[in-house]
Amino acid sequence: MKKTLTILFIALFGYALHAQNADDICGIYHSVDPFSKEGSQCEIYKAADGTYEAKVVWVENPKKRDQLGLVFMTGLTYNAEENEYQNGKLKYPGKKGTYKTYIRLANNGKTLKMRGYLGVSLFGMTVDWTREAKLRPQK
């Protein structure tokens, strides 16, 4: 009996160490646009309604400064069972329509894998974002 309780405790403790807090997604990330190949930084934050949103906070191309502050992703909710952020809506600057999106954190939260798609996730694209400690200076 004592051995069974010890094993149960270790299993639960191990799960707790790997369990993700919903706010772990919040922070600044760098990504490279898959279409233009230009870099940008985005900030993911918790919105007033409890969902998560992302906005552009730095752009590599000075001609795209008009995108600074643009909230391009909304409605993300955390699903603890699947350990992912779901139900997001993504508006890609310069493209028509709204995409669905979900996100998974990887590499101990250092990498974010965002999947944007139309209809079903099979018809989409995954983009990796890298967490950064601070905002880059805008030129």
N, C-alpha and C positions, 0 to 999 in steps of 0.2 A: 504494500500500500504506500509506504513511504517513497519507494522508487517511482511509483506511478505519479504521485504528487510532484516529485522533483522534475520528472520529464514534462509534465503538464506545465509547471511553472516556467521551465526553460523555453518551451515552445511558445507560450504566451508572451514572455519577455522578449524573445527574438522577434516575434511579430510586431510588438510595440516599437521596437527599435527601427523596423523598416516601414512602419506606418507613416503615411505622409500627412502633414497638416495641410488643409486646404489653402491657407495663405502662403504656402511655400512657393507658389508660382509668382508671387509679387516680386517685382524687381525690374532691372534694366537689362535688355538683351540686344545683341548685335546680330543682324542677319544680312544676307546678300540676296537681293532680288533675283529670282530665277530667270526673269525676262530681260532686265536691263543690266544685270550683273553689278549693280551699284549697291553699296552698303548703306545701312541705316540702323539707328537704334530705336527701340520701342520700349515703352514702359508699360508693364502690366500692373494693374492696381485693382483694388476692390471698390466697386461702385456702391452708391448709396443704397441700392436695392439688394445688395448682398452677392450679386453676380460679379464676374471679373471682366474687365475691359482692357484694351490696349490702345495706346496712342503713339504717334511718331514724335520723338524728342530730339532726333539728330538725323541729318541727311548728308551723305557724302557729296552729292551733286548740289552745289549752291543754287542751281536753277530750280531746284525742287523745294526751296525754303517755304513755299506756300503750303506744303504738306505738314509743317511743324504744328503740333497740337491736334492734328487730325485723329479723331477716334475712329479707328477702322475695324475694330473687333469688339463685339458686345455679346452679352448674354451667356457667357461661359459659367457653367455650374460644375461643382466638384462631385464626382461619383466615387465614394470611398471604396466600394466593392470592386470597381474596375480600375481604381487608381488612375483616373483620367478626368480631364475637364471636358465637358460635353455641351451640346446644344448651342454652340456659339454661332454667331453670324459674322461674316467677314466681307467687307467692302473693299475691294482692291482698287486703289487710285488709278484712274485711266481705263478701267475695264467696266463693262456693263454688267449689271446683275449683282446679286448677293450670293455668296457661297456659304455653305455650312462648314463648320470646323470643329475639330476636337484636338486636344493637346495632351501629350504625355511628357512628364519630366523624366530625364535619363541622366546617367553619369552623376549620381548623387546630387541632382538638381542643377548641375552645371550646364546641361544641355536641355533644350526644349524641342520636342518634335511636334510641329503643327501640321495637321492634315487639313487642307481645304478641298472641297469637292462640290459638285453639282449633283443633286439626286442621291446617288449611293456613293459611298466612300471609295468604291472601286474606280470611279471616274474622277480622280483628283490627283493632287500632288502633295508630297510631304516636304517641308522645308525645316532645316535645323536652325535653331537660334542658339547663340552662346551667351550665357549669363556674363555680365560685366559689372565690375564693382562701382564704376562711376560714369557719369555722363561725359561724353566727348565734347570738347569745345567746338562750337559751330563756327565755320569760316564764312 
